[in-house]
């Protein structure tokens, strides 16, 4: 990913990596994401996931415990 306004974005687009990760967290399918963001390709979604995984390995993040 490139940097746009200080945030990671997909190269050649103005779509932030965080937007793609938010969409996936909301259980949107790849096809739904691609419909909503026509400048993206399936490879961009994979790149966003890889970037998110890389960040998770570098920093310890607090996880919410299951209350159920």
C-alpha positions in Angstrom: 0.0 0.0 0.0 0.9 3.6 -0.5 0.4 6.6 1.8 -2.5 9.1 1.2 -3.1 11.8 3.8 -0.9 9.9 6.2 -2.9 6.7 6.0 -2.2 3.5 4.1 -4.1 3.3 0.8 -4.3 1.1 -2.2 -1.8 2.2 -4.9 -3.5 3.9 -7.8 -6.7 4.5 -5.8 -7.9 6.8 -3.0 -9.2 3.9 -1.0 -7.8 3.5 2.4 -6.7 0.0 3.6 -8.8 0.6 6.7 -11.9 1.0 4.6 -11.3 -2.4 3.0 -10.6 -4.0 6.4 -13.8 -2.4 7.9 -15.8 -3.8 5.0 -14.4 -7.3 5.6 -15.1 -6.9 9.4 -18.7 -6.1 8.5 -18.8 -9.5 6.6 -19.0 -7.9 3.1 -18.0 -10.3 0.4 -15.2 -9.5 -2.0 -17.8 -9.0 -4.7 -19.7 -6.4 -2.6 -16.6 -4.5 -1.9 -15.6 -4.5 -5.6 -19.2 -3.2 -6.4 -18.9 -0.4 -3.9 -15.3 0.5 -4.9 -15.0 0.0 -8.6 -11.4 1.2 -8.7 -10.4 -1.9 -6.7 -9.4 -5.3 -7.9 -9.5 -8.6 -6.0 -5.7 -8.4 -5.5 -6.2 -5.1 -3.6 -8.4 -6.8 -1.1 -5.8 -9.5 -0.5 -3.1 -6.8 -0.2 -5.2 -5.0 2.5 -5.5 -8.3 4.4 -1.8 -8.9 4.2 -1.0 -5.4 5.4 -3.5 -5.8 8.3 -1.9 -9.1 9.3 1.6 -7.5 9.2 0.5 -4.7 11.5 -1.1 -7.2 13.9 2.2 -9.1 14.1 4.1 -5.9 14.9 2.0 -4.6 17.7 0.1 -6.1 20.6 -3.5 -5.0 20.4 -6.1 -5.5 23.2 -8.8 -8.0 22.3 -12.3 -7.9 23.6 -13.1 -11.0 25.6 -16.2 -13.0 24.7 -18.9 -12.2 27.3 -21.1 -15.2 26.2 
